Amino acid sequence: MLAVLLWFWLQAVNPHAAGIKALESQDYAAAVAHFQQAVRQDPEDYGAHFHLGLALSLAGQRDGAIEAYRKVLALKPGLYEAELNLGILLLDAKHAPDALPLLAAAAEKKPDQFRPRFYLAEACLETNDLASAEKHFQEAVRLDPKAPGAALGLGRTLARQKRLEEAAPYFQRAADLDPGYRDALLELAALYEQGKYREEAIAIYRQFPELVAARERIGQLLLQGNQAAEAIPELERAVARDPTAANRAALADAYRRDGQHGKALDQLQRATASAPRDFNLRMTYGILLREQKRYALAAREFLEAARLRPDSKEAWSELAGMLTLVEDFPQALAALDRVAALGAETPGHLFFRAIILDKTRQYQPALDAYQRFLAVAGGNFPDEEFQARQRIRIIKKELSRR
């Protein structure tokens, strides 16, 4: 019993020792409490402040740890371990400019150590000092060739300098060194896409056959290269795994380009059913229906699109055209009125209006519309202009008999 009491007494009078023991047993909350007591007993003890910073950091209390390490450096300027730990914490807190001088000082004190060099490189990258970042990442890779983070950092630094050919092997090295870094290859693929290196991006995405998004990107890139037939199996797999409206729309585009219009329409019908309020999807479906001369169905899609975006000139214009072709003249005129109200009336719209008015025997308004059409056509629509002149002559005769 006496030994137990003595142990508790020692903990009470020596909180620093108790804190060290708590750290060793990974009881970080207890360690924090002990070191807080230690710094209260001796506010000038930089060792107690240092271990308090360490305990707070391990306990996930980053802001408190930062303040503790700042106190250490106020009491003991230039202490390597405090400079390094504080620099890393500031970097983690997205305060790279504040971390930079601390990490530079730490790296200068220990030039043969990997950690200060690596984190200094990270700080340089975060502050966009790419030349310095490249130099320090190169040194970090030399110090520890098996560190995936250093390889990836060097790859990213080179990529930011538009040196993708040099960067690519370092992305690959990081993935080879640690499977946890494999997703970095997807980052490289995205960089290839940005740089218009389509084949290189596709080659990386093919390394992720289980990833739906990778299949989709392969399909999209093949479509960009006018390789619709090759894109179809990739997009079919994407739809099979994840039948979203976006994936179905991409597959429909591939089918359309490959001349498989029936399959394209089927995918777009399914896509619009799953995303009925997607304006772009409605317009795409309507345009494909129009191309297949299924005008009534196309009109329905354009009407839904116009309801979704009442200020869309394109939707009302397409709707007016389809309604004219199916001879729903009253609704076609109403759609043309909306086009005019939106300030989007073209010679073609004026011609449609004249045709509708003519067919519904509204001769005076038809005559006016034909004349307005000719006034703005300017010889750019020879067939329609010839028809307009012929109809004007006939309408004038008809009106003169009345």
C-alpha positions in Angstrom: 0.0 0.0 0.0 2.9 2.4 0.9 4.4 1.8 -2.6 1.1 2.7 -4.3 0.7 5.8 -2.3 4.3 6.8 -3.1 3.6 6.3 -6.8 0.6 8.6 -6.7 2.5 11.2 -4.8 5.3 11.1 -7.4 2.8 11.7 -10.1 1.3 14.6 -8.3 4.6 16.3 -7.7 6.1 15.4 -11.1 3.4 16.0 -13.7 6.1 16.1 -16.5 7.1 12.5 -15.7 3.5 11.5 -15.5 2.9 13.1 -18.9 5.8 11.2 -20.5 4.3 7.9 -19.1 0.9 8.8 -20.5 2.4 9.5 -23.9 4.2 6.1 -23.9 0.9 4.4 -23.1 -0.9 6.5 -25.8 -3.3 8.1 -23.3 -3.0 11.5 -25.0 -5.9 13.1 -23.0 -4.1 12.3 -19.8 -0.8 13.4 -21.2 -2.3 16.8 -22.1 -3.6 17.2 -18.6 -0.3 16.4 -17.0 1.7 18.7 -19.2 -0.8 21.5 -18.7 -0.1 21.1 -15.0 3.6 21.1 -15.6 3.6 24.4 -17.5 1.5 25.9 -14.8 4.1 24.9 -12.3 6.9 26.3 -14.4 5.9 28.5 -17.3 9.5 28.9 -18.4 10.0 25.1 -18.9 10.3 24.9 -22.6 10.5 21.1 -22.4 7.1 21.0 -20.7 5.7 23.3 -23.4 7.2 21.1 -26.1 5.7 17.9 -24.7 2.4 19.7 -24.3 2.5 20.6 -28.0 3.3 17.0 -28.8 0.4 15.6 -26.7 -2.1 18.2 -28.1 -1.0 17.3 -31.6 -1.4 13.5 -31.0 -4.8 14.3 -29.3 -5.9 16.0 -32.5 -5.9 19.5 -31.0 -3.9 21.2 -33.7 -4.5 24.8 -32.8 -3.5 24.2 -29.2 -0.4 22.4 -30.3 0.5 25.3 -32.6 0.3 27.7 -29.6 2.4 25.4 -27.5 5.2 25.1 -30.0 5.2 28.9 -30.5 5.8 29.2 -26.8 8.6 26.7 -27.0 10.3 28.8 -29.7 9.8 32.0 -27.7 11.6 30.4 -24.8 14.2 28.5 -26.9 14.6 30.1 -30.3 16.0 27.8 -33.0 15.0 24.5 -31.4 15.0 22.1 -34.4 12.3 19.8 -33.2 9.9 22.6 -32.4 10.6 24.3 -35.7 9.9 21.1 -37.6 6.8 20.2 -35.7 5.3 23.7 -35.8 6.1 24.0 -39.5 4.3 20.7 -40.2 1.3 21.8 -38.2 1.1 25.1 -39.9 1.4 23.4 -43.2 -1.5 21.1 -42.3 -3.5 24.1 -41.2 -3.1 25.7 -44.7 -0.7 28.3 -43.4 2.2 27.5 -45.8 3.7 31.0 -45.8 4.1 30.9 -42.0 5.4 27.3 -42.1 8.0 28.1 -44.8 10.7 29.9 -42.7 10.4 27.3 -39.9 10.8 24.4 -42.3 13.7 26.1 -44.1 15.5 26.6 -40.8 14.9 23.0 -39.8 16.2 21.7 -43.2 19.3 23.9 -42.9 20.0 22.4 -39.4 19.6 18.8 -40.6 20.4 18.8 -44.3 20.7 15.0 -44.4 17.2 14.4 -42.8 14.2 13.5 -45.1 11.3 15.0 -43.1 12.4 18.6 -42.9 13.4 18.6 -46.6 10.1 16.9 -47.7 7.9 19.3 -45.7 9.9 22.3 -46.9 9.2 21.1 -50.5 5.5 20.8 -49.7 5.5 24.3 -48.3 7.2 25.7 -51.5 4.7 23.9 -53.6 1.8 25.3 -51.6 3.2 28.8 -52.0 3.7 28.2 -55.8 7.5 28.6 -55.6 7.9 25.8 -58.1 11.6 26.1 -58.7 12.4 25.7 -55.0 9.8 23.0 -54.6 11.4 21.0 -57.5 14.9 21.4 -55.9 13.7 20.3 -52.4 11.6 17.4 -53.7 14.6 16.2 -55.8 16.6 16.2 -52.6 13.9 14.4 -50.6 13.7 11.7 -53.3 17.4 11.3 -53.1 17.3 11.0 -49.3 14.5 8.5 -49.3 13.9 6.9 -52.8 11.1 4.7 -51.3 9.0 7.6 -50.1 5.9 7.8 -52.2 4.9 11.2 -51.0 8.2 12.7 -52.2 7.8 11.1 -55.6 4.3 12.3 -56.0 5.2 15.8 -54.8 8.0 16.0 -57.4 5.5 14.8 -60.1 3.0 17.4 -59.2 5.6 20.1 -59.2 6.8 19.2 -62.6 3.2 18.9 -63.9 2.5 22.5 -62.7 5.4 23.6 -64.8 3.8 21.9 -67.9 6.4 19.2 -67.9 4.1 16.3 -68.0 6.5 14.0 -69.8 9.0 14.4 -66.9 6.2 14.3 -64.3 4.6 11.1 -65.3 7.3 8.6 -64.1 7.1 10.1 -60.6 3.3 9.7 -60.4 3.8 6.1 -61.5 6.6 5.6 -58.9 4.4 6.8 -56.1 1.7 4.3 -57.1 4.3 1.5 -57.4 5.8 2.3 -54.0 2.4 2.3 -52.2 -1.0 1.1 -53.5 -2.5 3.9 -51.4 -1.1 6.3 -53.9 -2.7 4.6 -56.9 -5.4 7.2 -57.2 -2.6 9.7 -58.0 -2.6 8.2 -61.5 -6.2 9.4 -62.0 -4.8 12.9 -61.2 -2.2 12.4 -63.9 -4.9 11.3 -66.3 -6.9 14.5 -65.6 -3.7 16.5 -66.3 -3.2 14.6 -69.6 -6.8 15.5 -70.5 -6.2 19.2 -69.8 -3.1 19.1 -71.9 -5.0 17.4 -74.8 -3.0 14.2 -74.4 -6.0 12.0 -75.1 -4.3 8.6 -75.7 -2.1 9.0 -72.6 -5.1 9.7 -70.5 -7.0 6.7 -71.9 -4.1 4.4 -71.2 -4.2 5.4 -67.5 -8.0 5.1 -67.2 -7.7 1.6 -68.6 -5.7 0.7 -65.5 -8.9 1.2 -63.5 -11.4 -1.2 -65.2 -13.4 -1.5 -61.9 -14.0 2.3 -61.8 -17.2 3.5 -63.5 -15.9 7.1 -63.8 -12.8 5.8 -65.6 -14.9 3.9 -68.1 -17.0 7.0 -68.7 -13.9 9.1 -69.3 -12.5 6.5 -71.7 -15.8 6.6 -73.6 -15.9 10.4 -73.7 -12.3 10.7 -74.8 -12.9 8.2 -77.6 -15.9 10.2 -78.7 -13.7 13.3 -78.8 -11.4 11.4 -81.1 -14.4 10.4 -83.3 -14.0 6.8 -82.3 -17.7 6.2 -81.5 -17.6 2.4 -82.1 -14.7 2.0 -79.7 -16.4 4.2 -77.1 -19.6 2.2 -77.1 -18.4 -0.8 -75.1 -16.8 1.4 -72.5 -19.9 3.5 -72.0 -22.1 0.4 -72.1 -20.1 -0.9 -69.1 -20.5 2.4 -67.4 -24.3 2.4 -67.8 -24.5 -1.3 -66.7 -22.6 -0.4 -63.5 -24.1 3.1 -62.9 -27.2 3.9 -65.1 -27.2 7.6 -64.4 -28.8 10.1 -66.8 -25.3 11.4 -67.6 -24.0 8.0 -68.4 -27.0 7.2 -70.6 -26.7 10.5 -72.4 -23.0 9.8 -73.2 -23.9 6.3 -74.5 -26.7 7.8 -76.6 -24.3 10.2 -78.1 -21.9 7.3 -79.0 -24.8 5.3 -80.5 -26.0 8.3 -82.5 -22.5 9.0 -83.9 -22.2 5.3 -84.8 -25.5 5.4 -86.7 -27.4 3.3 -84.1 -30.3 5.8 -83.8 -32.8 3.4 -82.3 -30.5 2.6 -79.4 -29.6 6.3 -79.0 -33.3 7.2 -78.7 -33.9 4.4 -76.2 -31.1 5.6 -73.9 -32.3 9.2 -74.1 -35.8 8.2 -73.3 -34.5 6.3 -70.2 -32.3 9.3 -69.3 -35.1 11.8 -69.5 -37.4 9.5 -67.4 -34.8 9.4 -64.7 -34.0 13.2 -64.9 -37.2 14.8 -66.1 -36.1 18.3 -65.1 -32.8 18.3 -67.0 -33.2 21.0 -69.7 -30.1 20.0 -71.7 -31.2 16.3 -71.7 -34.7 17.3 -73.0 -33.2 19.4 -75.8 -30.8 16.6 -76.8 -33.6 14.1 -76.9 -35.8 16.5 -78.9 -33.1 17.2 -81.4 -32.5 13.5 -82.0 -36.2 12.9 -82.5 -36.3 15.8 -84.9 -33.4 14.3 -86.9 -35.4 11.1 -87.1 -38.4 13.0 -88.3 -40.5 12.1 -85.3 -41.8 15.6 -85.1 -44.7 15.2 -82.7 -42.5 13.5 -80.1 -39.8 16.1 -80.6 -42.4 18.9 -80.1 -43.3 17.3 -76.7 -39.6 17.4 -75.6 -39.1 20.9 -76.7 -42.3 22.0 -74.9 -41.0 20.4 -71.7 -37.7 22.1 -72.2 -39.4 25.5 -72.7 -41.4 25.0 -69.5 -38.2 24.3 -67.6 -36.5 27.4 -69.1 -39.2 29.9 -70.3 -36.4 32.3 -71.4 -34.8 29.7 -73.7 -34.8 31.1 -77.3 -33.6 27.7 -78.6 -36.4 25.7 -77.0 -39.2 28.0 -78.2 -37.6 28.2 -81.7 -37.3 24.4 -82.0 -40.9 24.0 -80.6 -42.2 26.5 -83.2 -40.6 24.5 -86.0 -41.9 21.2 -84.9 -45.5 22.5 -84.3 -45.4 24.0 -87.8 -44.4 20.7 -89.3 -47.2 18.8 -87.6 -49.5 21.6 -88.6 -50.5 22.6 -85.1 -50.7 26.1 -86.3 -52.3 28.0 -83.3 -49.7 26.6 -80.9 -47.0 27.2 -83.5 -47.9 30.9 -83.7 -47.9 31.1 -79.9 -44.4 29.7 -79.9 -43.3 32.1 -82.6 -44.7 35.0 -80.5 -42.5 33.8 -77.6 -39.5 33.8 -79.8 -40.3 37.3 -80.9 -40.9 38.5 -77.4 -37.4 37.1 -76.5 -35.8 39.2 -79.2 -34.7 36.1 -81.2 -36.8 36.3 -84.3 -34.9 35.4 -87.5 -35.8 35.4 -91.2 -36.7 31.8 -90.8 -39.2 32.5 -88.0 -40.8 35.2 -90.2 -41.1 32.7 -93.0 -42.7 30.1 -90.8 -45.1 32.8 -89.5 -46.0 33.7 -93.1 -46.6 30.1 -94.1 -48.9 29.4 -91.1 -50.9 32.6 -91.7 -51.1 31.7 -95.4 -52.3 28.2 -94.7 -54.9 29.4 -92.3 -56.2 31.9 -94.9 -55.2 34.9 -92.8 -54.1 36.6 -96.0 -53.4 40.2 -94.9 -51.2 39.2 -92.0 -49.6 36.6 -94.2 -48.8 39.2 -96.8 -47.2 41.4 -94.2 -45.2 38.5 -92.8 -43.9 37.6 -96.3 -42.9 41.1 -97.0 -41.1 41.4 -93.7 -39.3 38.2 -94.5 -38.1 39.5 -97.8 -37.0 42.8 -96.3 -34.5 41.0 -94.0 -33.7 37.8 -96.1 -31.1 39.6 -98.2 -30.8 36.9 -100.8 -29.6 34.3 -98.2 -32.6 32.1 -98.6 -33.2 31.9 -102.4 -35.8 29.1 -102.4 -37.9 30.6 -99.6 -37.6 34.0 -101.1 -38.8 32.7 -104.5 -41.7 31.0 -102.7 -42.5 34.2 -100.8 -42.6 36.3 -103.9 -44.9 33.8 -105.6 -47.3 33.8 -102.6 -47.3 37.6 -102.3 -48.4 37.8 -106.0 -51.2 35.2 -105.4 -52.3 36.7 -102.1 -52.5 40.2 -103.6 -54.8 38.9 -106.3 -56.9 37.1 -103.7 -57.2 40.3 -101.6 -58.1 42.4 -104.7 -61.1 40.2 -105.4 -62.6 40.9 -101.9 
